[in-house]
Amino acid sequence: MRETTNEAYEINEVASYVIELVLNSTSARLIESVTIESQYCPFVSLTCDSTSKYRSYNGTCNNLDNPLYGGSNTPYK
């Protein structure tokens, strides 16, 4: 069996880096161009109980400064 050379390792590293760079930049552009109509994903304002001893089951109000952070089935805004 032939031994892999250092040059082959370097080529592989560069190729892997380029592939990851292209995939990440393509994904970012696709995500930026996607919008969802507000009727399908309505934003709801929350009032949280700051005296509650326990976290909520759905993740909302677990962060009192940003009540929707970590909430399940909530729109990303």
N, CA and C atoms as an extended XYZ file, in Angstrom:
231
Properties=species:S:1:pos:R:3:atomname:S:1:resname:S:1:resid:I:1 pbc="F F F"
N         0.840       -1.171        0.000 N   MET     1
C         0.000        0.000        0.000 CA  MET     1
C         0.892        1.244        0.000 C   MET     1
N         0.515        2.249       -0.777 N   ARG     2
C         1.322        3.463       -0.869 CA  ARG     2
C         1.064        4.377        0.314 C   ARG     2
N         2.062        5.086        0.690 N   GLU     3
C         1.965        6.022        1.800 CA  GLU     3
C         1.525        7.395        1.274 C   GLU     3
N         0.623        8.036        1.992 N   THR     4
C         0.154        9.357        1.587 CA  THR     4
C         1.231       10.391        1.879 C   THR     4
N         1.466       11.256        0.922 N   THR     5
C         2.505       12.272        1.091 CA  THR     5
C         1.955       13.497        1.814 C   THR     5
N         2.868       14.292        2.322 N   ASN     6
C         2.476       15.542        2.981 CA  ASN     6
C         1.741       16.461        2.012 C   ASN     6
N         2.168       16.445        0.762 N   GLU     7
C         1.531       17.283       -0.249 CA  GLU     7
C         0.063       16.880       -0.432 C   GLU     7
N        -0.211       15.596       -0.412 N   ALA     8
C        -1.591       15.117       -0.546 CA  ALA     8
C        -2.438       15.573        0.641 C   ALA     8
N        -1.860       15.517        1.834 N   TYR     9
C        -2.574       16.001        3.018 CA  TYR     9
C        -2.898       17.488        2.890 C   TYR     9
N        -1.928       18.275        2.428 N   GLU    10
C        -2.135       19.714        2.270 CA  GLU    10
C        -3.219       20.002        1.235 C   GLU    10
N        -3.197       19.278        0.134 N   ILE    11
C        -4.222       19.456       -0.902 CA  ILE    11
C        -5.596       19.128       -0.339 C   ILE    11
N        -5.684       18.065        0.428 N   ASN    12
C        -6.950       17.675        1.040 CA  ASN    12
C        -7.449       18.751        2.004 C   ASN    12
N        -6.553       19.303        2.815 N   GLU    13
C        -6.933       20.345        3.772 CA  GLU    13
C        -7.471       21.579        3.049 C   GLU    13
N        -6.783       22.015        2.008 N   VAL    14
C        -7.212       23.188        1.248 CA  VAL    14
C        -8.555       22.920        0.584 C   VAL    14
N        -8.710       21.761       -0.021 N   ALA    15
C        -9.967       21.419       -0.685 CA  ALA    15
C       -11.120       21.378        0.312 C   ALA    15
N       -10.890       20.802        1.473 N   SER    16
C       -11.934       20.744        2.501 CA  SER    16
C       -12.329       22.138        2.953 C   SER    16
N       -11.343       23.011        3.121 N   TYR    17
C       -11.604       24.388        3.536 CA  TYR    17
C       -12.434       25.116        2.483 C   TYR    17
N       -12.077       24.975        1.221 N   VAL    18
C       -12.796       25.645        0.136 CA  VAL    18
C       -14.235       25.141        0.053 C   VAL    18
N       -14.430       23.846        0.162 N   ILE    19
C       -15.782       23.277        0.112 CA  ILE    19
C       -16.629       23.828        1.250 C   ILE    19
N       -16.079       23.857        2.454 N   GLU    20
C       -16.824       24.374        3.600 CA  GLU    20
C       -17.152       25.854        3.414 C   GLU    20
N       -16.210       26.621        2.900 N   LEU    21
C       -16.415       28.043        2.660 CA  LEU    21
C       -17.543       28.273        1.659 C   LEU    21
N       -17.548       27.530        0.580 N   VAL    22
C       -18.590       27.668       -0.443 CA  VAL    22
C       -19.953       27.277        0.114 C   VAL    22
N       -20.014       26.168        0.827 N   LEU    23
C       -21.293       25.728        1.387 CA  LEU    23
C       -21.832       26.730        2.388 C   LEU    23
N       -20.987       27.267        3.245 N   ASN    24
C       -21.433       28.235        4.241 CA  ASN    24
C       -21.912       29.527        3.601 C   ASN    24
N       -21.199       30.037        2.616 N   SER    25
C       -21.608       31.291        1.987 CA  SER    25
C       -22.882       31.100        1.170 C   SER    25
N       -23.039       29.954        0.534 N   THR    26
C       -24.257       29.672       -0.228 CA  THR    26
C       -25.448       29.560        0.706 C   THR    26
N       -25.288       28.862        1.809 N   SER    27
C       -26.376       28.713        2.778 CA  SER    27
C       -26.782       30.063        3.341 C   SER    27
N       -25.811       30.905        3.655 N   ALA    28
C       -26.105       32.222        4.218 CA  ALA    28
C       -26.908       33.056        3.231 C   ALA    28
N       -26.539       33.022        1.948 N   ARG    29
C       -27.282       33.791        0.947 CA  ARG    29
C       -28.693       33.257        0.774 C   ARG    29
N       -28.864       31.948        0.808 N   LEU    30
C       -30.198       31.375        0.668 CA  LEU    30
C       -31.080       31.740        1.851 C   LEU    30
N       -30.534       31.683        3.048 N   ILE    31
C       -31.305       31.998        4.246 CA  ILE    31
C       -31.705       33.465        4.260 C   ILE    31
N       -30.813       34.368        3.836 N   GLU    32
C       -31.116       35.790        3.820 CA  GLU    32
C       -32.262       36.110        2.872 C   GLU    32
N       -32.417       35.347        1.816 N   SER    33
C       -33.433       35.651        0.819 CA  SER    33
C       -34.796       35.032        1.130 C   SER    33
N       -34.888       34.212        2.168 N   VAL    34
C       -36.144       33.555        2.509 CA  VAL    34
C       -36.938       34.416        3.477 C   VAL    34
N       -38.194       34.660        3.137 N   THR    35
C       -39.085       35.380        4.050 CA  THR    35
C       -40.378       34.593        4.190 C   THR    35
N       -41.012       34.740        5.326 N   ILE    36
C       -42.279       34.066        5.591 CA  ILE    36
C       -43.317       35.134        5.900 C   ILE    36
N       -44.456       35.039        5.267 N   GLU    37
C       -45.524       36.000        5.513 CA  GLU    37
C       -45.946       35.951        6.974 C   GLU    37
N       -46.227       37.116        7.558 N   SER    38
C       -46.568       37.184        8.977 CA  SER    38
C       -47.861       36.439        9.311 C   SER    38
N       -48.733       36.260        8.336 N   GLN    39
C       -49.970       35.514        8.607 CA  GLN    39
C       -49.690       34.043        8.905 C   GLN    39
N       -48.559       33.523        8.403 N   TYR    40
C       -48.205       32.129        8.636 CA  TYR    40
C       -47.322       31.944        9.866 C   TYR    40
N       -46.727       33.017       10.312 N   CYS    41
C       -45.806       32.940       11.440 CA  CYS    41
C       -45.950       34.213       12.272 C   CYS    41
N       -47.080       34.358       12.963 N   PRO    42
C       -47.342       35.618       13.666 CA  PRO    42
C       -46.431       35.816       14.873 C   PRO    42
N       -46.056       37.067       15.087 N   PHE    43
C       -45.257       37.423       16.254 CA  PHE    43
C       -46.211       37.721       17.401 C   PHE    43
N       -45.976       37.099       18.539 N   VAL    44
C       -46.848       37.280       19.697 CA  VAL    44
C       -46.025       37.866       20.834 C   VAL    44
N       -46.535       38.935       21.423 N   SER    45
C       -45.856       39.536       22.565 CA  SER    45
C       -46.196       38.741       23.817 C   SER    45
N       -45.219       38.564       24.693 N   LEU    46
C       -45.425       37.777       25.903 CA  LEU    46
C       -45.306       38.636       27.149 C   LEU    46
N       -46.049       38.262       28.167 N   THR    47
C       -45.883       38.840       29.493 CA  THR    47
C       -45.435       37.704       30.393 C   THR    47
N       -44.264       37.859       30.990 N   CYS    48
C       -43.690       36.783       31.799 CA  CYS    48
C       -43.838       37.078       33.287 C   CYS    48
N       -43.981       36.029       34.055 N   ASP    49
C       -44.049       36.129       35.512 CA  ASP    49
C       -42.631       36.015       36.064 C   ASP    49
N       -42.069       37.143       36.469 N   SER    50
C       -40.683       37.154       36.944 CA  SER    50
C       -40.515       36.490       38.303 C   SER    50
N       -41.626       36.210       38.980 N   THR    51
C       -41.538       35.566       40.295 CA  THR    51
C       -41.650       34.047       40.212 C   THR    51
N       -41.866       33.525       39.005 N   SER    52
C       -42.027       32.083       38.842 CA  SER    52
C       -40.755       31.348       39.256 C   SER    52
N       -40.937       30.279       39.994 N   LYS    53
C       -39.808       29.505       40.511 CA  LYS    53
C       -39.234       28.546       39.459 C   LYS    53
N       -40.061       28.145       38.492 N   TYR    54
C       -39.660       27.120       37.531 CA  TYR    54
C       -39.638       27.654       36.109 C   TYR    54
N       -38.906       26.968       35.264 N   ARG    55
C       -38.882       27.288       33.838 CA  ARG    55
C       -40.173       26.814       33.185 C   ARG    55
N       -40.490       27.392       32.035 N   SER    56
C       -41.709       26.978       31.337 CA  SER    56
C       -41.452       25.708       30.521 C   SER    56
N       -42.503       24.967       30.245 N   TYR    57
C       -42.377       23.707       29.497 CA  TYR    57
C       -41.985       23.928       28.044 C   TYR    57
N       -42.352       25.095       27.481 N   ASN    58
C       -42.072       25.315       26.060 CA  ASN    58
C       -40.871       26.229       25.814 C   ASN    58
N       -40.210       26.654       26.876 N   GLY    59
C       -38.998       27.453       26.722 CA  GLY    59
C       -39.209       28.949       26.733 C   GLY    59
N       -40.445       29.419       26.584 N   THR    60
C       -40.676       30.854       26.619 CA  THR    60
C       -40.561       31.360       28.050 C   THR    60
N       -40.124       32.575       28.181 N   CYS    61
C       -39.946       33.263       29.473 CA  CYS    61
C       -38.831       32.668       30.328 C   CYS    61
N       -38.033       31.777       29.803 N   ASN    62
C       -36.886       31.273       30.552 CA  ASN    62
C       -35.787       32.333       30.603 C   ASN    62
N       -35.782       33.236       29.647 N   ASN    63
C       -34.873       34.375       29.617 CA  ASN    63
C       -35.764       35.610       29.719 C   ASN    63
N       -35.802       36.248       30.879 N   LEU    64
C       -36.730       37.357       31.096 CA  LEU    64
C       -36.398       38.583       30.252 C   LEU    64
N       -35.142       38.769       29.884 N   ASP    65
C       -34.777       39.896       29.026 CA  ASP    65
C       -35.233       39.671       27.586 C   ASP    65
N       -35.247       38.430       27.154 N   ASN    66
C       -35.668       38.054       25.795 CA  ASN    66
C       -36.564       36.830       25.904 C   ASN    66
N       -37.852       37.019       26.206 N   PRO    67
C       -38.753       35.907       26.528 CA  PRO    67
C       -38.913       34.847       25.440 C   PRO    67
N       -38.708       35.212       24.177 N   LEU    68
C       -38.889       34.231       23.100 CA  LEU    68
C       -37.627       33.430       22.801 C   LEU    68
N       -36.476       33.840       23.339 N   TYR    69
C       -35.242       33.090       23.112 CA  TYR    69
C       -35.401       31.690       23.682 C   TYR    69
N       -35.208       30.692       22.865 N   GLY    70
C       -35.291       29.309       23.326 CA  GLY    70
C       -36.690       28.739       23.333 C   GLY    70
N       -37.675       29.542       22.950 N   GLY    71
C       -39.052       29.060       22.939 CA  GLY    71
C       -39.319       28.161       21.748 C   GLY    71
N       -40.074       27.104       21.975 N   SER    72
C       -40.397       26.199       20.871 CA  SER    72
C       -41.532       26.773       20.036 C   SER    72
N       -41.494       26.484       18.745 N   ASN    73
C       -42.534       26.913       17.802 CA  ASN    73
C       -42.788       28.410       17.845 C   ASN    73
N       -41.728       29.194       17.954 N   THR    74
C       -41.856       30.648       17.936 CA  THR    74
C       -41.135       31.191       16.714 C   THR    74
N       -41.615       32.301       16.165 N   PRO    75
C       -40.963       32.864       14.986 CA  PRO    75
C       -39.609       33.452       15.336 C   PRO    75
N       -38.697       33.382       14.383 N   TYR    76
C       -37.376       33.970       14.558 CA  TYR    76
C       -37.470       35.413       14.110 C   TYR    76
N       -37.223       36.335       14.986 N   LYS    77
C       -37.288       37.762       14.645 CA  LYS    77
C       -36.045       38.460       15.031 C   LYS    77
